Amino acid sequence: MFRVDPSWPALPNHWVLGDVSQIAVDRRDHVWILHRPRSVPADQQGHAAPPVLELDAAGKFTQGWGGMSDQYEWPSTEHGIFVDYKDNVWIGGSNPTAQPILTPKSDDMLLKFTSKGKFILQIGHRDQSHGNKDPENFKRPTEVFVYAKTNEAFVSDGYGNRRVIVLNADTGAFKRMWGAFGNTPLDPTPAPSSATPRPADAATATQAPLDDGTPGPQQFGTVHGVKVSNDGLVYIEDRNNRRIQVFSLDGKYLTQVFINRGGPATMSAAAIAFSPDRQQEFMYIADYGNSHIIVLKRKTLEILDSFGSRGSSPGDFQGLHHIAADSKGNLYTSEVAPGHRAQKFVFTGMSGTRH
């Protein structure tokens, strides 16, 4: 059970958040917020916060950084943030070529920084992707997870490609990749040139049908996120196909679960967080399309409960995009348009109806 903390976060300087694309928690329980300053309304641009914000475990603002530099290609549309076990901060973007915000070029790269914002590494380059077979460039990658036991970076790639790609977390060197069900990832059919560009957080690939009893498409739709559990299982959020697929570390397909497949809105499986116990007994799913959080048993994928609804009140969601958990079991959520906010949900204990 959880209760929302309406006083969190407290930001200095009258700062304003735009689309809060992702939220992360590091090993010290510091919370990292990534937002899109260019999405702040024009009349509030003077108060736009830096794209990367760090708050300590007590919720106190620590630092802010990020943005354009001649050292690296900062994403036009900030999308993913992850802090690894060495305290390095990974940043990815989702800007499509057809929808220029800062540049008409695509965010086909990942950036790696120290926790203080010092640039370490860029992997891939803007507008250089050659599709799903390209081991050097991404195509609007959505999330990174660094698995400490193997020092590998698992990348969900993403909005333009339909794959999981695994890298050496120190050097960025390619190691392996796979698609849905462990299949070879295939490039999607190009959209007609006259098609209206879609925003970065809209559907970009085939939608899953309503619940028809089939396993679903053999290719990923939008590979929106990746998490690796303590016991070495890789969980992939196939958001537009409304499912989570589970793999071994080497890409062998194991199982899947559909999230609100027969529900009114697509794009349900947007993000994953695990409970902080050693076994990671519970898994939390951010249901972007239907504005609530779903609670599952991680190992069995049994759906236990859900909470939240569409709205602007504290505890409700508008554009629930990502979720993270700290070591005490508290949850943190991020909302893109129209929500433009981050929220904290304090863990208050187990209900009497626990399965």
C-alpha positions in Angstrom: 0.0 0.0 0.0 1.1 3.5 -0.8 0.2 7.1 0.0 1.2 10.1 -2.2 3.4 12.8 -0.8 2.0 16.0 -2.3 4.9 18.1 -1.0 7.5 16.2 -3.1 9.6 17.4 -4.9 10.6 20.8 -3.6 12.7 22.6 -6.2 14.6 25.8 -5.8 14.6 29.0 -7.8 10.9 28.7 -8.7 11.9 26.1 -11.3 9.3 24.7 -13.6 9.3 21.1 -15.0 8.2 20.3 -18.6 7.5 16.7 -19.7 9.1 14.5 -17.0 10.2 11.7 -19.1 12.0 9.4 -16.6 13.0 9.1 -13.0 15.7 6.9 -11.4 17.0 6.0 -8.0 20.7 5.4 -7.3 22.4 3.2 -4.7 22.2 6.0 -2.1 18.5 6.5 -2.6 19.1 9.8 -4.4 16.3 10.4 -6.9 17.2 11.6 -10.4 14.7 13.4 -12.6 15.0 13.9 -16.3 12.7 16.4 -17.9 12.4 18.3 -21.2 13.0 22.0 -20.6 11.9 22.9 -24.1 8.4 21.6 -23.4 7.9 24.2 -20.6 5.3 26.8 -21.8 6.8 29.9 -23.4 5.6 32.2 -20.7 7.5 30.1 -18.1 10.7 29.4 -20.0 12.7 31.7 -17.8 12.0 29.3 -14.9 12.7 26.1 -16.7 14.8 23.7 -14.6 17.9 22.1 -15.9 17.2 18.8 -17.7 18.9 16.6 -15.0 17.9 17.1 -11.4 19.3 15.2 -8.3 17.5 15.1 -5.0 18.9 13.4 -1.9 17.1 10.7 0.1 15.4 13.3 2.2 14.0 15.0 -0.9 16.4 18.0 -0.8 17.7 19.4 -4.1 21.3 18.6 -4.6 22.3 19.6 -8.1 21.1 20.2 -11.7 23.0 20.0 -15.0 22.7 18.9 -18.6 22.1 20.5 -22.0 23.9 21.4 -25.1 27.7 21.2 -25.4 30.4 21.0 -28.0 31.7 17.8 -26.3 28.7 15.6 -27.1 25.3 15.5 -28.9 22.7 16.3 -26.2 19.3 14.8 -27.2 16.7 17.0 -28.6 14.0 15.1 -26.7 15.2 13.9 -23.4 13.9 10.4 -22.7 15.8 8.0 -20.5 18.0 8.3 -17.4 19.8 5.6 -15.4 22.4 5.7 -12.7 24.5 2.6 -12.6 26.3 0.9 -9.8 29.4 3.0 -10.4 27.4 6.2 -10.1 27.6 6.9 -13.8 24.6 8.6 -15.3 23.2 7.4 -18.7 21.1 9.7 -20.9 19.1 8.8 -24.1 16.7 10.7 -26.3 13.8 10.0 -28.6 13.6 12.9 -31.1 12.5 11.7 -34.5 13.9 13.1 -37.8 10.4 14.1 -38.9 9.7 16.2 -35.8 12.4 18.8 -35.2 12.5 20.4 -31.8 16.1 21.5 -31.4 17.4 19.9 -34.6 15.8 18.0 -37.5 18.1 15.1 -36.8 17.2 11.9 -34.9 18.5 11.0 -31.4 20.5 7.9 -32.3 23.0 8.0 -29.4 23.5 7.4 -25.7 25.5 9.6 -23.4 27.4 8.6 -20.2 28.4 11.1 -17.5 29.8 11.1 -14.0 27.3 11.9 -11.2 28.5 15.5 -11.3 27.8 15.8 -15.0 31.3 15.3 -16.4 31.1 13.8 -19.9 32.6 10.2 -20.2 31.3 8.6 -23.3 29.0 8.9 -26.3 27.9 5.7 -28.1 26.4 6.2 -31.5 25.7 9.5 -33.3 22.7 11.6 -34.2 21.0 10.7 -37.4 23.5 7.9 -38.2 21.3 4.8 -37.5 21.3 2.1 -40.2 18.5 0.2 -38.6 18.2 -2.9 -36.5 21.4 -4.5 -37.9 23.5 -1.6 -36.9 25.7 -2.5 -33.9 27.2 1.1 -33.5 24.2 3.4 -33.5 20.8 3.4 -31.9 17.5 4.7 -33.2 15.8 6.8 -30.5 16.8 4.5 -27.6 14.4 4.6 -24.6 16.2 3.2 -21.6 19.5 1.7 -20.3 20.0 -0.7 -17.4 23.5 -1.7 -16.3 23.7 -5.1 -14.8 26.5 -5.1 -12.2 27.2 -8.9 -12.2 28.3 -8.8 -15.9 29.0 -5.1 -16.2 26.8 -5.0 -19.3 24.5 -2.2 -20.4 21.1 -3.5 -21.7 19.5 -0.9 -24.0 15.9 -0.8 -25.1 16.1 0.5 -28.7 13.4 1.7 -28.9 11.2 4.1 -30.9 12.9 3.7 -34.2 14.4 0.1 -33.8 12.7 -3.0 -32.4 15.4 -4.6 -30.4 17.3 -5.1 -27.1 21.0 -4.4 -27.6 23.7 -5.3 -25.0 27.0 -3.4 -24.6 30.1 -3.5 -22.5 29.2 -0.8 -19.9 32.8 0.6 -19.8 33.6 0.8 -23.4 30.3 0.7 -25.2 31.4 -2.1 -27.4 28.6 -4.2 -28.9 28.1 -7.7 -27.5 24.7 -9.1 -28.7 21.1 -8.1 -29.5 17.6 -9.7 -30.0 14.0 -9.0 -30.8 10.6 -10.2 -29.6 10.5 -13.9 -28.7 14.3 -13.9 -29.3 13.7 -13.4 -33.0 16.0 -11.4 -35.3 14.7 -7.8 -35.1 13.4 -6.5 -38.4 13.1 -2.9 -39.6 9.5 -1.7 -39.6 8.0 -0.8 -42.9 8.7 2.9 -43.6 5.7 5.2 -43.2 4.5 7.1 -46.3 6.4 10.4 -46.7 3.2 12.4 -46.5 2.2 10.9 -43.1 1.7 13.3 -40.3 4.7 13.2 -37.8 3.9 11.6 -34.5 5.1 13.0 -31.2 8.0 11.1 -29.5 5.8 9.4 -26.9 3.1 8.3 -29.3 2.7 4.9 -31.0 5.3 4.3 -33.7 4.7 0.6 -34.6 2.1 -2.0 -35.0 -0.5 -2.0 -32.3 -1.5 -5.2 -30.5 -5.1 -6.3 -31.1 -7.6 -6.5 -28.3 -7.4 -9.8 -26.3 -7.6 -12.5 -29.0 -5.8 -15.3 -27.2 -2.7 -15.2 -29.5 0.9 -14.5 -28.3 0.8 -11.2 -30.2 3.2 -9.9 -32.9 6.5 -11.6 -33.5 8.3 -8.3 -33.5 8.4 -5.7 -30.7 6.2 -2.6 -31.1 7.8 0.2 -29.1 10.6 -1.2 -26.9 10.0 1.3 -24.2 12.2 0.0 -21.4 14.4 -2.7 -19.9 15.2 -4.0 -16.4 17.3 -6.9 -15.2 16.4 -8.6 -11.9 18.8 -9.7 -9.2 18.4 -13.3 -10.5 19.4 -12.4 -14.0 16.1 -12.2 -15.8 15.7 -9.5 -18.5 12.3 -7.8 -18.5 11.4 -5.8 -21.7 8.5 -3.4 -21.8 6.9 -3.8 -25.2 4.6 -0.8 -24.6 2.6 -0.6 -27.8 2.0 -4.4 -27.9 0.8 -4.1 -24.2 3.1 -6.8 -22.9 6.2 -7.5 -20.8 8.5 -10.2 -22.3 11.1 -12.0 -20.1 14.4 -13.3 -21.3 17.6 -14.9 -20.0 20.7 -12.7 -20.1 21.8 -14.2 -23.4 18.4 -13.4 -25.1 16.5 -16.7 -24.8 12.8 -16.0 -24.6 11.2 -17.3 -21.4 7.6 -16.0 -21.0 5.4 -12.9 -21.3 2.4 -11.2 -19.6 -0.1 -8.8 -21.2 -0.9 -5.6 -19.4 -4.5 -4.4 -19.9 -4.6 -6.0 -23.3 -8.3 -5.7 -23.6 -8.5 -2.3 -22.1 -9.6 0.9 -23.7 -6.1 2.4 -24.3 -3.0 1.0 -25.9 0.6 1.7 -24.8 0.0 0.0 -21.4 3.3 -1.5 -20.5 5.4 1.6 -20.2 7.9 1.0 -17.4 8.9 -1.4 -14.6 10.2 -1.1 -11.1 11.0 -3.9 -8.6 10.3 -4.1 -4.9 13.6 -3.6 -3.0 13.6 -7.0 -1.1 16.4 -9.4 -2.1 14.0 -11.6 -4.0 12.3 -8.6 -5.7 8.9 -10.3 -4.9 6.8 -7.6 -6.5 6.9 -5.8 -9.9 5.2 -2.5 -10.6 4.1 -1.5 -14.1 3.4 2.0 -15.2 0.3 1.8 -17.4 0.8 4.9 -19.6 -2.4 4.5 -21.6 -4.7 3.8 -18.7 -3.2 6.0 -16.0 -2.5 3.6 -13.2 0.1 1.4 -11.6 -0.3 -2.4 -11.7 1.2 -4.6 -9.1 2.4 -8.2 -10.0 4.2 -11.1 -8.5 7.5 -10.8 -10.3 8.3 -14.5 -10.7 4.8 -15.7 -11.6 3.7 -12.5 -13.4 0.4 -12.8 -11.5 -1.5 -9.5 -11.4 -2.4 -8.6 -7.8 -3.7 -5.1 -7.7 -3.7 -1.6 -9.3 -4.0 1.9 -8.1 -4.4 5.4 -9.6 -6.6 7.0 -12.2 -6.6 9.7 -14.8 -6.5 13.2 -13.3 -4.4 16.1 -12.1 -4.9 15.5 -8.3 -2.0 14.2 -6.2 -1.9 10.4 -6.6 -3.6 10.5 -10.1 -1.8 10.4 -13.4 -1.7 12.2 -16.7 0.8 10.7 -19.1 2.4 8.2 -16.6 5.7 7.5 -18.4 8.1 5.9 -15.9 8.4 4.5 -12.4 11.3 3.7 -10.0 11.6 2.4 -6.4 14.0 3.1 -3.6 15.5 0.8 -0.9 12.6 1.5 1.5 9.9 0.5 -1.1 8.8 4.0 -1.9 7.8 4.6 -5.6 8.5 7.5 -7.8 6.7 8.3 -11.0 7.2 10.7 -13.9 4.5 12.2 -16.2 4.9 13.6 -19.7 2.2 15.8 -21.3 -0.1 16.8 -19.9 1.1 15.9 -16.4 4.5 17.6 -16.4 5.4 16.3 -12.9 7.1 13.8 -10.7 5.4 12.2 -7.7 6.5 10.2 -4.7 4.4 7.4 -3.2 5.4 6.4 0.3 5.2 2.7 1.1 2.9 2.2 4.1 2.9 -1.6 4.4 1.1 -4.7 3.2 -2.7 -4.9 2.9 -4.6 -7.7 4.8 -5.6 -9.3 1.5 -2.1 -10.1 0.3 -2.0 -13.1 -2.0 
